[in-house]
Amino acid sequence: MNTEANFPNTLKHPSAFIPITMSLLAVAVVLSHIALFGSARQPDEGTAAHLWQLLMAGQLPIILFFAIRWLPQAPRFALPVLALQAAAAVAALAPVYLLRW
């Protein structure tokens, strides 16, 4: 484990970057669905909706683990990572909210 805590080292931990990656994948799922099928509401939730839901819900325990593990140890560097994770989640939620899916 790195003995020196800083933002780049904190961001290298899997519990820090995996939720960000999952949010970006959720955005990619929404954008690819829009590119392939358009933005009209679907009568039934399809694969894209289920993938989006799994990606968004699956990152919550990882974020919780990161907060429990790193906030007490290095709050100065953990808070910006949590803010980045939250911003990525909002970016994944925005198209769904704006399109009223």
C-alpha positions in Angstrom: 0.0 0.0 0.0 1.2 3.5 -0.7 2.3 5.3 2.4 1.9 8.7 0.9 -1.7 9.8 0.4 -2.5 12.2 -2.4 -5.3 12.6 -4.9 -3.8 10.6 -7.8 -2.8 7.7 -5.4 -6.2 7.7 -3.9 -7.9 7.7 -7.3 -5.8 4.6 -8.3 -7.6 2.4 -5.8 -10.3 0.1 -7.5 -12.9 1.3 -5.0 -12.3 4.8 -6.3 -12.3 4.4 -10.0 -14.7 1.5 -10.5 -17.8 3.5 -9.7 -16.7 6.3 -12.0 -16.2 3.7 -14.8 -19.6 2.2 -14.1 -21.2 5.6 -14.4 -19.5 6.2 -17.7 -20.6 2.8 -18.9 -24.1 3.7 -17.9 -23.9 6.9 -20.0 -22.6 4.9 -22.9 -25.5 2.5 -22.6 -28.0 5.3 -22.8 -26.2 7.1 -25.6 -25.9 3.8 -27.6 -29.6 3.1 -27.1 -30.4 6.6 -28.3 -28.2 6.2 -31.4 -29.7 2.8 -32.3 -33.3 3.2 -31.4 -34.0 6.9 -30.9 -35.1 8.8 -27.8 -38.8 7.8 -27.8 -40.0 6.0 -24.7 -40.2 2.2 -25.0 -43.4 0.4 -24.1 -41.3 -2.1 -22.1 -38.0 -1.9 -20.3 -35.4 -3.5 -22.5 -31.8 -4.7 -22.0 -30.4 -1.2 -22.0 -32.6 -0.1 -19.1 -31.7 -3.2 -17.1 -28.0 -2.7 -17.8 -28.2 0.9 -16.8 -30.0 0.0 -13.5 -27.5 -2.7 -12.7 -24.6 -0.4 -13.4 -26.0 2.4 -11.2 -27.2 0.2 -8.4 -24.0 -1.9 -8.4 -21.7 1.0 -7.7 -23.5 2.0 -4.5 -21.8 -0.7 -2.3 -18.4 0.1 -3.9 -18.9 3.8 -3.1 -19.9 2.9 0.5 -16.8 0.7 0.9 -14.6 3.5 -0.4 -16.2 6.0 2.0 -15.8 3.7 5.0 -12.2 2.8 4.1 -10.8 6.1 3.0 -12.7 8.9 4.7 -11.3 8.2 8.2 -7.8 7.6 6.8 -7.4 10.4 4.3 -10.5 12.7 4.2 -8.7 15.5 2.3 -8.2 13.2 -0.7 -11.2 11.0 -0.3 -13.8 13.8 -0.5 -12.7 14.9 -4.0 -12.9 11.3 -5.2 -16.4 11.0 -3.7 -17.3 14.3 -5.4 -16.0 12.9 -8.7 -18.0 9.7 -8.2 -21.1 11.8 -7.5 -20.6 13.9 -10.6 -20.2 10.8 -12.7 -23.4 9.4 -11.3 -25.3 12.7 -12.0 -23.9 12.6 -15.5 -25.4 9.1 -15.9 -28.7 10.1 -14.3 -29.1 13.3 -16.4 -30.1 11.8 -19.8 -32.6 9.5 -18.1 -34.1 12.4 -16.2 -34.1 14.8 -19.1 -35.7 12.3 -21.5 -38.2 11.3 -18.8 -37.5 7.6 -19.2 
